[in-house]
Amino acid sequence: MFEKEIAAYEQLRTVYQQEIGDKLSSEQYTERNQVLFSAYTLSLELTPKRPNA
């Protein structure tokens, strides 16, 4: 189940790691991920709830 999606994710994650992650120091990488996670969490909080259908 979801094998294609997992494979696609892993491919994108590998490219991200090579293009961005490997060029950052460990501290920079951690800080960047914290910022991205915070932005994602905030977007979920601000997304209007859909009424029950």
C-alpha positions in Angstrom: 0.0 0.0 0.0 1.3 3.4 -1.0 4.5 1.9 -2.5 4.5 4.4 -5.4 4.0 7.4 -3.1 6.8 6.2 -0.8 9.2 5.7 -3.6 8.4 9.1 -5.0 8.9 10.7 -1.6 12.2 8.9 -1.1 13.4 10.1 -4.5 12.5 13.7 -3.7 14.0 13.5 -0.2 17.3 12.2 -1.7 17.4 15.1 -4.2 16.6 17.6 -1.4 19.4 16.1 0.8 21.9 16.3 -2.0 21.0 19.8 -3.2 20.3 21.5 0.1 21.0 19.3 3.2 24.5 18.4 2.3 25.5 22.0 1.8 24.4 23.1 5.3 26.1 22.7 8.6 24.4 20.4 11.1 23.2 23.5 13.0 21.9 25.2 9.9 20.1 22.0 8.7 18.4 21.6 12.1 17.3 25.3 12.2 16.0 25.1 8.7 13.9 22.1 9.5 12.6 23.7 12.6 11.5 26.7 10.6 9.8 24.6 7.9 8.0 22.5 10.6 6.8 25.6 12.4 5.5 27.1 9.1 3.7 23.9 8.3 2.2 23.6 11.7 1.0 27.2 11.6 -0.5 26.7 8.1 -2.5 23.8 9.6 -3.8 25.9 12.4 -4.8 28.7 10.1 -6.5 26.5 7.5 -10.3 27.0 7.8 -12.1 23.9 9.0 -14.5 22.5 6.5 -18.1 21.9 7.8 -19.2 18.3 8.2 -20.9 17.1 5.1 
